[in-house]
């Protein structure tokens, strides 16, 4: 890595120190180059053969290599090829030093991976300029790598923030759904509550008014439920309400139908796209299911078990009518069922 230098006296203003490796079998060349580059603020290491250069590079990778072409045993071209073949050192730039000004030699130098070529005898300013140029490239590469790393980190942090936000939004959505469920659900029976019933009835009324299809409504009331509570106690009364609610809900299978707890011991069933005959079949199923439960009720004057009184009404919504009329008609039918002996059902005229 390059490090920022400390300005000392008249040291030339270079932006970064670099570690340079000079490879030349002529000691005079090595000494003169080392002195020139050291005085210019660079950290200089030396090798006098190709093998020594390769060993030195393996111990500590330099930032730049100044490599003589003509050396015994292993010339500079082979040294360069071996440096470039090693994944750990292939990115080290190499400036060739040669007494030859032949074009073929220069071409070969660049073909094996050289970054630059300086002919001997070299001029000090030229060497310094070419070294400075390579160091500047290194600096720019390092800055680019740092920027890429910083960008990658920022992207990672952004992805984490997005992920956390998505998780938070999912939790918030789940919490909203739970709140909505709680706002529309009777806590005891887990059926829709009166608020939800009113909203669904109005919604279905408007839809079926457009489609001109029938809407049926059933109201159910547990017979003599006050006496049941007085006789068995309110906890038992709650259990009774839960069982009756389950029985009614079990007889309604379509997703569009809605079973609700209408009041204390009253239940309602909204049946969209259902004519009177369909509503009557649901009522009969509810009565049969409740009969099979045989929930004891010794306080009832009409049966030894829990029974229901039910009212039924069916209308095709129009612009001249309202869902309140359907509700009133159903309530009137329920009232007649109670007046006419209970444990029965009546249809609104």
Beta strands, then each sheet from edge to edge (+ up, - down):
strand 1: 19-23
strand 2: 43-47
strand 3: 64-68
strand 4: 93-98
strand 5: 116-119
strand 6: 214-222
strand 7: 258-261
strand 8: 266-272
strand 9: 308-316
strand 10: 345-347
sheet 1: 2+ 1+ 3+ 4+ 5+
sheet 2: 7+ 8- 6+ 9- 10-
end
